Amino acid sequence: MANSDSNAEVLAQRLAFGRRLRALRTRAGLTQTAVAAAAGMDRSFYAEVEAAVHSVSVDRIPALAQALGVKPADLFQDTEPGGC
């Protein structure tokens, strides 16, 4: 039972992170292709991160933040009123 709880928590975190990325990307007026290229990753992988299929390593966080024009910490903050 505890394992399924932790799996659900991981999925919830991935979903929230993906929504944050998408919100920051659209706010910046960027395409998935542009962000992925600037962050040095494949567009399809980036799209799957936004869709919570995959997560990124901590090594990718600075590149993603730079591509989106934000600080790394901003990737973990709520980007919409009322949270994500």
Beta strands, then each sheet from edge to edge (+ up, - down):
end
